[in-house]
Amino acid sequence: MTAAAVPTRYPARWKRPPFIERAWLRRAIYGGAALYLVLAVGALEINWARLSEGLVRGWRFAAAFAHPDFVSRFADIALGMQESLTMTVTATVVGIAVSVPIGVGAARNLAPLPVYLACRAVIALSRSFQEIIVAILFVAMVGFGPFAGFLTLSFATIGFLAKLLAEDIEDTDPAQAEAIRATGATWAQLVNYGIQPQVMPRLIGLSMYRFDINFRESAVVGIVGAGGIGATLNTALDRYEFDSAAAILILIIAIVMACEYTSSLVRKRIQ
Amino acid sequence: MLRIEGLAKRYRTGDLALDGVDLEVPAGQVMGLIGPSGAGKSTLIRCINRLVEPTAGRIFLKGQEVTGLGRAALRQVRRRMGMIFQEFALVERLTVMENVLSGRLGYVGFWRSFARRYPPADVAKAFATLDRVGLMEHVDKRADALSGGQRQRVGIARALVQDPDMLLVDEPTASLDPKTSRQIMRLICELCAERNLAAIVNLHDVNLAQMFVQRIVGLRQGRVVFDGAPSALTPEVLTRIYGEEDWTRSIKREDEDEEAAPAPAHGGEPERERLAGLT
């Protein structure tokens, strides 16, 4: 009954089983990944001359942040900001209004199969295109300006919000919904009482988050002609007016941070 | 009140959960349903209000056939069957009052329920029921702020404001401590006596079933293998329901009966006293 008697019968060494059990497969996968990485880095053609030139320009750009120029292009910046904010607010509101029914339709526990498939198709379509590509299409359709940006952001919001809402609905506690069904409630009442309270905090949080994203994206889509602060920024860069560009970037950063702060505050409050 | 004929349920996975169940529950009777896990207790209860669609058999509530009803008619019948759940199944983020009023959803239109503007009679009924289960001071609290026993009282109130003819009760004490379990079972039995409701109560605790219900039905592998008075539960019967085990110690002796028998409803003072531990 001494402790020394134990190791004679039981192994004293134990190793955690490897993630990939077959040794040859494990070596092949890890080795292959390493080899690919080496080859890929080797295939990059780095032009050191261009890089040093770029560093100089980059430094001038960075230096411009020390003395941003809000004044000389003030009218352009104000207009761009106004367009961007309008675009963001309208696109977020419209986007939410459209995504809620699509999100409900894309939740398998609420929608019959045909509706589910149709809504999932809309979501897939919206998610398969990056904002810039959508913006280029809308600019081609409705012309330059913030309306194209509004359409782009609304479209992108649908894919984002409807998908996450649908997943959240599918993750709700089925017992709560079952209890509401057992009272003889209609489908609409079931959604209102059994589902909505469960998903509301997250829906509000996601909407706030999407507002953030839409503002940032509004700066990007402007570069391809969909209006907003992005267009102003693009013009400033084209003219090598780095100090005006710096002013615009500082404003964008400030607004994004303000949005971020408010949304985290709101999300904390509604839990 | 409730009549079940040849009820069978086969799930899509191929599992036969219910295999020809015949039962009749008269008004005012509290029937305990016991059996091992997977015997089909929950399925049986959910087939009655068709939260689970039966594969075969017929169900009658007060002579009206429930099986085969269309969606609108089914909703109307569901109003008359109050359901009480294991783990309470309250909508956690709604207030106690909203949870109780949700029992009226089958009676009010969508916009009224959406705006929480229930008819005054419904609101009065909800307050009266909350008072009866001893939750008057918690009306505006969120359901997730209550203790287990209090939550189950909300669940009971929600079932009662439906003005049901019967209660379907699924493991009401599964997540409660022994004392609260007894108080909840006692409350359910009293309410059934007061309102002359039939009730089917799924229970996994044989002792609790023996203490409170007037009739026990044992289910095993989807079939009724026992139907009789609690006093008729012998070791042989328990072996028939649950399988081989030493049952002699879990059989309640007659002299322990005193405290446990389902108290007839008298309301008023003794009531308060018994609720004191919960509020």
Interface residues (C-beta under 8 A of the other chain):
Chain A: D173 A175 Q176 E178 A179 I180 R181 A182 T183 G184 A185 T186 A188 Q189 N192 Y193 G194 P197 Q198 M200 P201
Chain B: N49 L51 R75 Q76 V77 R78 R79 M81 M83 F85 E87 A89 L90 V91 E92 R93 L94 E98 S102 G103 R104 L105 G106 Y107 F110 S113 F114 G155 R158 Q162 L168
